[in-house]
Amino acid sequence: MAVPTMTELRAVFHHLQKKLDQVIVGQSQLTQQLLVALLSGGHVILEGVPGTGKTLAVKVLAQLIQGQFRRIQLTPDVLPSDLLGTNIFDLNTKEFLLKKGPVFTEILLADEINRTPPKTQAALLEAMEEQQVTLDGNTLPLSPLFWVIATQNPLEFEGTYPLPEAQLDRFLFKLQVDYPERSAEKQMLLNHQAGFRGKQLDLKQLQAAATVEQILQARQAAMAVTVDDKILDYLLDLVARTRQHGDLQIGASPRSAVSWLQAAKAQAWLSERDYVTPDDLKYVGIPLLRHRLILRPEAQLDGLQVDSVVSSLVGQVAVPR
């Protein structure tokens, strides 16, 4: 079987976004950033009020790439074994059999991740970082594509468990799903009038736009994007500025720097370039840092937002020529 060219692989991703935008109306930035994360192999948090299409976007994307998809609704009574699986003793064979949990998939949707206790949240750490699961001393590999998308509601705090910084740092992006513009929302109403029902959408009828193998090949191609030494210094200057900023209590970690570079290379590749520019770093900067940086208490009292801090510090660092 012939190996696809760069042009063919990029065409796959452009077609993928087009198909996504046809179903998820008015969220083109969300779909583009999801594809950057997919190409980077980085996990994603989707934060938005109910009814903005978060779950539908993930289900449609999984179907479009023909990826194995599992969803788990996280609640306070979900245990780590409900995520990872457990060994069950079979009375007939007198042996223990492994009953795999939903984590053994290619795309995992962890709905309302902040509603489950820290012990269950932590069960995902090894899987997200090392693409493996350890059960009863046995290490089991996960799919090469393994991709976690977690959702959370920003409005409800009672009965929730904020994710610890160690786990937040393992998510590449935190994407905020906003309300669509008026024209897009009107199009949604027109689609509804014409008979479209998101809840009743038969995902199996969606024509595939890519395959898992093509996604993995594109990841390899994106990681080969060239990065000039001046761009690396510019990235390090940005990371250092987060650690020195007066309004920030905690700046970007070394893992953040690696993830930032990885996401910028994916963005450059999707923009049909084989080299990274400062604009690529800027484009992915806010979704990459908004969940990693912690404001000082006094800055929070002043109503300062992490997004605005990231925007300001990006403007303070000299861009390389």
C-alpha contacts under 8 A as a table, 3 or more apart, distances in Angstrom:
res1	aa1	res2	aa2	distance
4	P	8	E	5.88
4	P	9	L	6.41
5	T	8	E	5.14
5	T	9	L	6.25
6	M	9	L	5.13
6	M	10	R	6.09
6	M	218	A	7.95
6	M	221	A	7.45
7	T	10	R	5.23
7	T	11	A	6.09
8	E	11	A	5.02
8	E	12	V	6.33
9	L	12	V	5.06
9	L	13	F	6.71
9	L	214	Q	6.92
9	L	217	Q	7.95
9	L	218	A	6.14
10	R	13	F	5.22
10	R	14	H	6.27
10	R	218	A	7.77
10	R	269	W	7.91
10	R	270	L	6.50
10	R	272	E	7.45
11	A	14	H	5.05
11	A	15	H	6.03
12	V	15	H	5.18
12	V	16	L	6.05
12	V	209	A	6.70
12	V	210	A	6.10
13	F	16	L	4.80
13	F	17	Q	6.26
13	F	35	L	7.62
13	F	210	A	7.70
13	F	270	L	7.67
14	H	17	Q	5.28
14	H	18	K	6.28
15	H	18	K	5.02
15	H	19	K	6.22
15	H	209	A	6.49
16	L	19	K	5.27
16	L	20	L	6.20
16	L	64	L	7.13
16	L	209	A	5.45
16	L	210	A	6.96
17	Q	20	L	4.95
17	Q	21	D	6.04
17	Q	31	T	6.48
17	Q	32	Q	6.74
17	Q	35	L	7.59
18	K	21	D	5.20
18	K	22	Q	6.38
19	K	22	Q	5.20
19	K	23	V	6.91
19	K	209	A	7.51
20	L	23	V	5.49
20	L	24	I	5.93
20	L	31	T	6.86
20	L	57	A	7.41
20	L	60	V	7.05
20	L	61	L	6.75
21	D	24	I	4.98
21	D	25	V	5.63
21	D	26	G	7.42
21	D	27	Q	7.09
21	D	28	S	6.15
21	D	31	T	7.13
22	Q	25	V	6.17
23	V	60	V	7.93
24	I	27	Q	6.23
24	I	28	S	7.97
24	I	53	G	6.91
24	I	56	L	7.74
24	I	57	A	6.31
25	V	28	S	7.54
25	V	180	P	7.90
25	V	184	A	6.12
25	V	185	E	7.62
25	V	187	Q	7.49
25	V	188	M	6.60
26	G	180	P	5.15
26	G	181	E	6.64
26	G	184	A	4.82
26	G	185	E	7.07
27	Q	30	L	5.25
27	Q	31	T	6.36
27	Q	177	V	7.89
27	Q	180	P	6.55
28	S	31	T	5.12
28	S	32	Q	6.07
29	Q	32	Q	5.10
29	Q	33	Q	6.13
30	L	33	Q	5.26
30	L	34	L	6.08
30	L	175	L	7.13
30	L	177	V	6.95
31	T	34	L	5.03
31	T	35	L	6.29
31	T	57	A	7.82
32	Q	35	L	5.20
32	Q	36	V	6.38
33	Q	36	V	4.94
33	Q	37	A	6.24
33	Q	175	L	7.88
34	L	37	A	5.11
34	L	38	L	6.12
34	L	44	V	7.75
35	L	38	L	4.86
35	L	39	L	5.99
36	V	39	L	5.14
36	V	40	S	6.09
36	V	263	A	6.60
36	V	266	A	5.78
36	V	267	Q	5.99
36	V	270	L	7.73
37	A	40	S	4.93
37	A	41	G	5.93
37	A	42	G	5.07
37	A	43	H	6.76
37	A	44	V	7.11
37	A	172	L	6.99
37	A	173	F	7.20
37	A	263	A	6.89
37	A	266	A	7.97
38	L	41	G	5.09
38	L	42	G	6.38
38	L	43	H	7.85
38	L	147	W	7.54
38	L	215	I	7.98
39	L	42	G	7.83
39	L	215	I	6.91
39	L	218	A	6.82
39	L	219	R	5.26
39	L	222	A	7.39
39	L	266	A	6.06
40	S	219	R	6.39
40	S	222	A	7.78
40	S	262	Q	6.11
40	S	263	A	5.71
40	S	266	A	5.87
41	G	145	L	7.29
41	G	146	F	8.00
41	G	147	W	6.79
41	G	219	R	7.45
42	G	147	W	7.05
42	G	171	F	6.48
42	G	172	L	4.86
42	G	173	F	7.46
42	G	259	S	7.90
43	H	128	M	7.51
43	H	147	W	5.77
43	H	148	V	5.02
43	H	149	I	5.90
43	H	170	R	7.23
43	H	171	F	4.75
43	H	172	L	5.30
43	H	173	F	6.84
44	V	148	V	6.49
44	V	149	I	4.82
44	V	150	A	6.27
44	V	171	F	5.42
44	V	172	L	5.85
44	V	173	F	4.95
44	V	174	K	5.85
44	V	175	L	7.23
45	I	149	I	5.80
45	I	150	A	4.74
45	I	151	T	5.63
45	I	152	Q	7.47
45	I	171	F	6.81
45	I	173	F	6.27
45	I	174	K	4.60
45	I	175	L	6.09
46	L	54	K	6.78
46	L	149	I	7.14
46	L	150	A	6.05
46	L	151	T	4.63
46	L	152	Q	6.44
46	L	174	K	6.01
46	L	175	L	5.00
46	L	176	Q	6.05
46	L	177	V	6.74
47	E	151	T	5.75
47	E	152	Q	5.06
47	E	153	N	5.87
47	E	154	P	6.34
47	E	174	K	7.15
47	E	175	L	6.14
47	E	176	Q	4.87
47	E	177	V	5.93
48	G	52	T	6.87
48	G	54	K	7.60
48	G	151	T	7.95
48	G	152	Q	6.88
48	G	153	N	5.64
48	G	154	P	6.20
48	G	176	Q	5.75
48	G	177	V	4.74
48	G	178	D	6.40
49	V	52	T	6.50
49	V	153	N	5.62
49	V	154	P	6.61
49	V	155	L	7.04
49	V	177	V	7.65
49	V	178	D	7.88
50	P	53	G	7.88
50	P	153	N	7.04
51	G	54	K	7.70
52	T	177	V	6.77
52	T	178	D	7.22
52	T	179	Y	6.58
53	G	56	L	5.17
53	G	57	A	5.93
54	K	57	A	5.36
54	K	58	V	6.66
54	K	151	T	7.38
54	K	177	V	7.35
55	T	58	V	5.35
55	T	59	K	6.30
55	T	109	L	7.88
55	T	111	D	7.91
55	T	151	T	7.89
56	L	59	K	5.14
56	L	60	V	6.02
56	L	198	G	7.39
57	A	60	V	5.27
57	A	61	L	6.10
58	V	61	L	5.12
58	V	62	A	6.14
58	V	109	L	7.37
58	V	149	I	7.70
59	K	62	A	5.22
59	K	63	Q	6.32
59	K	69	F	7.61
59	K	203	L	7.86
60	V	63	Q	5.15
60	V	64	L	6.14
60	V	203	L	6.71
61	L	64	L	5.05
61	L	65	I	6.42
62	A	65	I	5.50
62	A	66	Q	6.13
62	A	67	G	5.25
62	A	68	Q	7.14
62	A	69	F	6.25
62	A	107	I	6.76
63	Q	66	Q	4.96
63	Q	67	G	6.32
63	Q	69	F	8.00
63	Q	203	L	6.47
63	Q	204	K	7.20
63	Q	206	L	7.10
63	Q	208	A	6.83
64	L	67	G	7.80
64	L	206	L	6.83
64	L	207	Q	6.70
64	L	208	A	4.45
64	L	209	A	5.23
64	L	210	A	6.34
64	L	211	T	7.99
65	I	208	A	5.96
65	I	209	A	6.04
65	I	210	A	4.56
65	I	211	T	4.80
65	I	212	V	6.03
66	Q	208	A	6.40
66	Q	210	A	7.08
66	Q	211	T	5.71
66	Q	212	V	6.62
67	G	106	E	6.06
67	G	107	I	6.72
67	G	211	T	7.36
67	G	212	V	6.11
68	Q	105	T	5.77
68	Q	106	E	5.15
68	Q	107	I	6.21
69	F	105	T	6.24
69	F	106	E	6.16
69	F	107	I	4.90
69	F	108	L	6.07
69	F	109	L	7.77
70	R	102	P	5.83
70	R	103	V	7.67
70	R	105	T	6.42
70	R	106	E	7.97
70	R	107	I	6.44
70	R	108	L	5.11
70	R	109	L	6.34
71	R	102	P	7.12
71	R	108	L	5.79
71	R	109	L	4.64
71	R	110	A	6.15
71	R	111	D	7.26
72	I	83	L	7.86
72	I	102	P	7.08
72	I	108	L	7.78
72	I	109	L	6.39
72	I	110	A	5.37
72	I	111	D	6.19
73	Q	110	A	6.38
73	Q	111	D	4.95
73	Q	112	E	6.83
74	L	78	V	6.18
74	L	110	A	6.66
74	L	111	D	5.85
74	L	112	E	5.83
74	L	113	I	5.78
74	L	114	N	7.97
74	L	115	R	6.13
74	L	116	T	5.53
75	T	78	V	5.57
75	T	112	E	7.68
75	T	113	I	7.99
75	T	115	R	5.21
75	T	116	T	4.90
76	P	115	R	5.84
76	P	116	T	4.47
76	P	117	P	5.94
76	P	159	G	7.97
77	D	116	T	7.13
78	V	82	D	6.25
78	V	83	L	7.99
78	V	116	T	6.53
78	V	120	T	6.96
79	L	82	D	5.21
79	L	83	L	7.06
79	L	119	K	7.83
79	L	120	T	5.63
80	P	83	L	5.30
80	P	84	L	6.19
80	P	85	G	7.87
80	P	119	K	6.98
80	P	120	T	4.65
80	P	121	Q	7.83
80	P	123	A	5.58
81	S	84	L	5.01
81	S	85	G	4.75
81	S	86	T	5.79
81	S	101	G	7.21
82	D	85	G	5.80
82	D	101	G	6.09
82	D	102	P	7.78
83	L	101	G	5.08
83	L	102	P	5.70
83	L	103	V	5.88
83	L	120	T	7.83
83	L	123	A	7.48
83	L	124	L	7.97
84	L	100	K	6.42
84	L	101	G	4.50
84	L	102	P	6.68
84	L	103	V	5.71
84	L	104	F	7.57
84	L	123	A	7.40
84	L	133	V	7.27
84	L	135	L	7.95
85	G	98	L	7.27
85	G	99	K	5.46
85	G	100	K	4.36
85	G	101	G	3.95
85	G	102	P	7.63
85	G	135	L	7.99
86	T	98	L	5.88
86	T	99	K	5.46
86	T	100	K	6.60
86	T	101	G	7.56
86	T	135	L	7.18
87	N	96	F	5.77
87	N	97	L	5.35
87	N	98	L	4.41
87	N	99	K	5.99
88	I	96	F	5.26
88	I	97	L	5.20
88	I	98	L	6.27
88	I	99	K	6.86
89	F	94	K	6.78
89	F	95	E	5.69
89	F	96	F	4.23
89	F	97	L	6.17
90	D	93	T	5.63
90	D	94	K	5.46
90	D	95	E	5.50
90	D	96	F	5.91
90	D	97	L	6.65
91	L	94	K	5.05
91	L	95	E	7.38
100	K	103	V	7.80
100	K	104	F	6.55
101	G	104	F	6.13
102	P	105	T	6.42
102	P	108	L	7.28
103	V	108	L	6.49
103	V	127	A	7.84
104	F	142	L	6.08
104	F	143	S	7.35
105	T	108	L	6.51
105	T	142	L	7.30
105	T	143	S	6.58
105	T	146	F	6.64
106	E	143	S	5.75
106	E	144	P	7.73
106	E	145	L	5.49
106	E	146	F	4.41
106	E	147	W	6.12
107	I	145	L	7.57
107	I	146	F	5.86
107	I	147	W	4.90
107	I	148	V	6.06
107	I	149	I	7.58
108	L	146	F	7.60
108	L	147	W	6.18
108	L	148	V	4.88
108	L	149	I	6.22
109	L	148	V	6.12
109	L	149	I	5.01
109	L	150	A	5.79
109	L	151	T	7.75
110	A	113	I	5.83
110	A	148	V	7.14
110	A	149	I	6.16
110	A	150	A	4.54
110	A	151	T	6.44
111	D	150	A	5.73
111	D	151	T	5.02
111	D	152	Q	6.93
112	E	115	R	5.68
112	E	116	T	7.83
112	E	150	A	6.83
112	E	151	T	4.98
112	E	152	Q	4.45
112	E	153	N	6.82
113	I	116	T	5.97
113	I	121	Q	7.25
113	I	150	A	6.00
113	I	151	T	6.17
113	I	152	Q	6.06
114	N	117	P	7.62
114	N	152	Q	6.23
114	N	160	T	5.36
114	N	161	Y	4.99
114	N	162	P	5.58
114	N	163	L	6.36
115	R	159	G	6.59
115	R	160	T	4.54
115	R	161	Y	5.84
116	T	120	T	6.38
116	T	121	Q	6.64
116	T	160	T	7.08
116	T	161	Y	6.50
117	P	120	T	5.59
117	P	121	Q	6.33
117	P	160	T	7.97
117	P	161	Y	5.95
118	P	121	Q	4.83
118	P	122	A	5.90
118	P	161	Y	6.82
118	P	163	L	7.23
118	P	164	P	7.78
119	K	122	A	5.21
119	K	123	A	6.58
120	T	123	A	5.17
120	T	124	L	7.49
121	Q	124	L	5.92
121	Q	125	L	7.60
121	Q	163	L	7.47
122	A	125	L	5.30
122	A	167	Q	7.26
123	A	126	E	7.04
123	A	127	A	7.77
124	L	127	A	5.27
124	L	128	M	6.00
125	L	128	M	5.31
125	L	129	E	6.15
125	L	167	Q	6.51
125	L	170	R	7.72
126	E	129	E	5.30
126	E	130	E	5.55
126	E	131	Q	6.91
126	E	132	Q	6.40
126	E	133	V	6.37
127	A	130	E	5.59
127	A	131	Q	4.60
127	A	132	Q	4.90
127	A	133	V	5.59
127	A	142	L	7.56
128	M	131	Q	5.77
128	M	132	Q	7.95
128	M	146	F	7.99
128	M	147	W	7.74
128	M	148	V	7.26
128	M	170	R	6.97
129	E	170	R	6.76
131	Q	141	P	6.27
131	Q	142	L	5.25
131	Q	143	S	7.28
131	Q	144	P	7.44
131	Q	146	F	6.85
132	Q	139	T	6.61
132	Q	140	L	5.51
132	Q	141	P	4.33
132	Q	142	L	5.15
133	V	139	T	5.64
133	V	140	L	5.18
133	V	141	P	6.45
133	V	142	L	7.30
134	T	137	G	5.96
134	T	138	N	5.33
134	T	139	T	4.32
134	T	140	L	6.13
135	L	138	N	5.23
135	L	139	T	6.51
135	L	140	L	7.66
142	L	146	F	6.53
143	S	146	F	5.09
144	P	216	L	7.96
145	L	212	V	7.34
145	L	216	L	7.01
153	N	156	E	6.27
154	P	157	F	7.72
156	E	160	T	7.60
157	F	160	T	5.45
163	L	167	Q	6.43
163	L	168	L	6.32
164	P	167	Q	5.54
164	P	168	L	6.31
165	E	168	L	4.94
165	E	169	D	6.05
165	E	292	R	7.13
166	A	169	D	5.43
166	A	170	R	7.01
167	Q	170	R	5.31
167	Q	171	F	7.23
168	L	171	F	5.53
168	L	291	H	6.47
168	L	292	R	6.60
169	D	172	L	7.39
169	D	255	R	7.51
169	D	256	S	7.19
169	D	291	H	7.60
169	D	292	R	5.97
171	F	174	K	7.24
172	L	259	S	6.44
172	L	288	L	5.82
173	F	287	P	5.04
173	F	288	L	4.64
173	F	289	L	7.63
173	F	291	H	7.86
174	K	287	P	5.20
174	K	288	L	6.52
174	K	290	R	6.78
174	K	291	H	6.24
175	L	287	P	5.80
180	P	184	A	5.97
180	P	185	E	5.92
181	E	184	A	5.33
181	E	185	E	6.15
182	R	185	E	5.06
182	R	186	K	6.10
183	S	186	K	5.11
183	S	187	Q	6.31
184	A	187	Q	5.00
184	A	188	M	6.35
185	E	188	M	4.95
185	E	189	L	6.44
186	K	189	L	5.03
186	K	190	L	6.22
187	Q	190	L	4.92
187	Q	191	N	6.08
188	M	191	N	5.04
188	M	192	H	6.18
189	L	192	H	4.94
189	L	193	Q	6.14
190	L	193	Q	4.97
190	L	194	A	6.21
191	N	194	A	4.98
191	N	195	G	6.46
191	N	196	F	5.42
192	H	195	G	5.18
192	H	196	F	4.81
192	H	197	R	6.34
193	Q	196	F	7.27
196	F	201	L	7.68
197	R	200	Q	5.26
197	R	201	L	5.95
198	G	201	L	5.11
202	D	205	Q	5.67
202	D	206	L	7.48
203	L	206	L	5.40
204	K	207	Q	7.78
208	A	211	T	7.52
210	A	214	Q	6.44
210	A	215	I	7.31
211	T	214	Q	5.21
211	T	215	I	6.44
212	V	215	I	5.07
212	V	216	L	6.32
213	E	216	L	5.18
213	E	217	Q	6.19
214	Q	217	Q	5.00
214	Q	218	A	6.06
215	I	218	A	5.09
215	I	219	R	6.25
216	L	219	R	5.05
216	L	220	Q	6.51
217	Q	220	Q	5.24
217	Q	221	A	6.41
218	A	221	A	4.96
218	A	222	A	6.08
219	R	222	A	5.11
219	R	223	M	6.23
219	R	266	A	7.91
220	Q	223	M	5.29
220	Q	224	A	6.64
221	A	224	A	5.30
221	A	225	V	7.12
222	A	225	V	5.52
222	A	265	K	6.07
222	A	266	A	5.35
222	A	269	W	5.59
223	M	262	Q	7.16
223	M	265	K	6.54
223	M	266	A	7.30
224	A	274	D	7.93
225	V	265	K	5.93
225	V	268	A	7.68
225	V	269	W	6.92
225	V	273	R	7.93
225	V	274	D	4.84
225	V	275	Y	5.33
225	V	276	V	7.13
226	T	265	K	7.99
226	T	274	D	5.95
226	T	275	Y	4.47
226	T	276	V	6.50
227	V	231	I	6.42
227	V	232	L	7.05
227	V	265	K	7.99
227	V	275	Y	5.77
227	V	276	V	5.51
228	D	231	I	5.24
228	D	232	L	6.62
228	D	275	Y	7.73
228	D	276	V	7.51
229	D	232	L	5.07
229	D	233	D	6.37
230	K	233	D	5.04
230	K	234	Y	6.12
230	K	320	P	6.34
231	I	234	Y	4.91
231	I	235	L	6.16
231	I	276	V	7.44
231	I	277	T	7.08
231	I	278	P	6.78
231	I	320	P	7.03
232	L	235	L	5.08
232	L	236	L	6.23
233	D	236	L	5.02
233	D	237	D	6.11
234	Y	237	D	5.04
234	Y	238	L	6.32
234	Y	278	P	7.76
234	Y	317	V	7.78
234	Y	318	A	7.73
234	Y	319	V	6.86
234	Y	320	P	6.77
235	L	238	L	5.11
235	L	239	V	6.28
235	L	257	A	7.30
235	L	261	L	7.71
235	L	281	L	7.51
236	L	239	V	5.04
236	L	240	A	6.03
236	L	257	A	7.36
237	D	240	A	5.07
237	D	241	R	6.11
237	D	317	V	6.92
238	L	241	R	5.13
238	L	242	T	6.59
238	L	313	L	7.40
238	L	314	V	6.70
238	L	317	V	6.56
239	V	242	T	5.34
239	V	243	R	6.81
239	V	251	G	7.47
239	V	252	A	5.85
239	V	253	S	7.92
239	V	257	A	6.69
240	A	243	R	5.21
240	A	244	Q	6.45
240	A	251	G	7.95
240	A	252	A	7.87
241	R	244	Q	5.05
241	R	245	H	5.88
241	R	313	L	6.79
241	R	317	V	7.90
242	T	245	H	5.31
242	T	248	L	7.10
242	T	250	I	7.84
242	T	251	G	4.70
242	T	252	A	6.09
242	T	293	L	7.83
242	T	310	V	7.96
242	T	313	L	7.37
243	R	248	L	7.28
243	R	250	I	6.50
243	R	251	G	4.21
243	R	252	A	6.58
244	Q	248	L	7.72
244	Q	251	G	7.60
245	H	248	L	5.52
245	H	251	G	7.96
245	H	313	L	7.90
246	G	249	Q	7.88
247	D	295	L	5.85
247	D	296	R	5.62
247	D	299	A	5.80
247	D	309	V	7.81
248	L	251	G	6.48
248	L	293	L	6.88
248	L	294	I	5.74
248	L	295	L	4.42
248	L	296	R	5.31
249	Q	293	L	7.64
249	Q	294	I	5.45
249	Q	295	L	5.36
249	Q	296	R	4.90
250	I	293	L	5.65
250	I	294	I	5.15
250	I	295	L	7.23
251	G	292	R	7.40
251	G	293	L	5.28
251	G	294	I	7.07
252	A	255	R	7.97
252	A	256	S	5.68
252	A	257	A	7.20
252	A	289	L	7.23
252	A	292	R	6.43
252	A	293	L	6.26
253	S	256	S	4.99
253	S	257	A	6.69
254	P	257	A	5.11
254	P	258	V	6.55
255	R	258	V	5.18
255	R	259	S	6.15
256	S	259	S	5.02
256	S	260	W	5.89
256	S	288	L	7.75
256	S	289	L	7.69
256	S	292	R	7.95
257	A	260	W	5.01
257	A	261	L	6.30
258	V	261	L	5.28
258	V	262	Q	6.19
259	S	262	Q	4.93
259	S	263	A	6.08
259	S	288	L	7.94
260	W	263	A	5.26
260	W	264	A	6.12
260	W	281	L	7.00
260	W	284	V	7.30
260	W	285	G	7.13
260	W	288	L	6.82
261	L	264	A	5.10
261	L	265	K	6.21
261	L	281	L	7.34
262	Q	265	K	5.30
262	Q	266	A	6.46
263	A	266	A	5.06
263	A	267	Q	6.20
263	A	281	L	7.94
263	A	284	V	6.70
264	A	267	Q	5.00
264	A	268	A	6.11
264	A	276	V	6.60
264	A	280	D	5.04
264	A	281	L	5.21
264	A	283	Y	7.92
264	A	284	V	6.54
265	K	268	A	5.05
265	K	269	W	6.14
265	K	275	Y	7.40
265	K	276	V	5.92
265	K	280	D	7.60
266	A	269	W	5.09
266	A	270	L	6.20
267	Q	270	L	5.17
267	Q	271	S	6.19
267	Q	280	D	6.08
267	Q	284	V	7.88
268	A	271	S	4.98
268	A	272	E	6.52
268	A	273	R	5.38
268	A	274	D	6.74
268	A	275	Y	6.45
268	A	276	V	5.55
268	A	277	T	7.46
268	A	280	D	6.18
269	W	272	E	5.13
269	W	273	R	5.28
269	W	274	D	6.05
269	W	275	Y	7.74
270	L	273	R	7.40
273	R	276	V	7.53
276	V	280	D	6.33
276	V	281	L	7.91
277	T	280	D	5.37
277	T	281	L	7.00
278	P	281	L	5.21
278	P	282	K	6.30
278	P	319	V	6.85
278	P	320	P	7.66
279	D	282	K	4.90
279	D	283	Y	5.98
280	D	283	Y	5.18
280	D	284	V	6.60
281	L	284	V	5.65
281	L	285	G	5.92
282	K	285	G	4.99
282	K	286	I	7.61
282	K	314	V	7.20
283	Y	286	I	7.31
284	V	287	P	5.94
284	V	288	L	6.02
285	G	288	L	5.21
285	G	289	L	6.03
285	G	310	V	7.38
286	I	289	L	5.31
286	I	290	R	5.69
286	I	307	D	5.97
286	I	310	V	6.24
286	I	311	S	7.41
287	P	290	R	5.66
287	P	291	H	7.76
288	L	291	H	7.24
288	L	292	R	7.61
289	L	292	R	5.07
289	L	293	L	6.06
289	L	310	V	7.50
290	R	293	L	6.07
290	R	306	V	5.68
290	R	307	D	6.02
290	R	310	V	7.82
291	H	294	I	7.86
293	L	306	V	7.00
294	I	306	V	7.62
295	L	299	A	6.14
295	L	300	Q	6.31
295	L	306	V	6.95
296	R	299	A	5.25
296	R	300	Q	6.42
297	P	300	Q	5.07
297	P	301	L	6.29
298	E	301	L	5.02
298	E	302	D	6.34
299	A	302	D	5.06
299	A	303	G	6.58
299	A	304	L	5.57
300	Q	303	G	5.11
300	Q	304	L	5.48
300	Q	305	Q	7.41
301	L	304	L	7.49
304	L	308	S	7.29
304	L	309	V	7.68
305	Q	308	S	5.49
305	Q	309	V	6.57
306	V	309	V	5.02
306	V	310	V	6.21
307	D	310	V	5.22
307	D	311	S	6.26
308	S	311	S	5.01
308	S	312	S	6.16
309	V	312	S	5.14
309	V	313	L	6.19
310	V	313	L	5.30
310	V	314	V	6.12
311	S	314	V	5.33
311	S	315	G	6.47
312	S	315	G	5.17
312	S	316	Q	6.47
313	L	316	Q	4.91
313	L	317	V	6.60
314	V	317	V	5.65
315	G	318	A	7.67
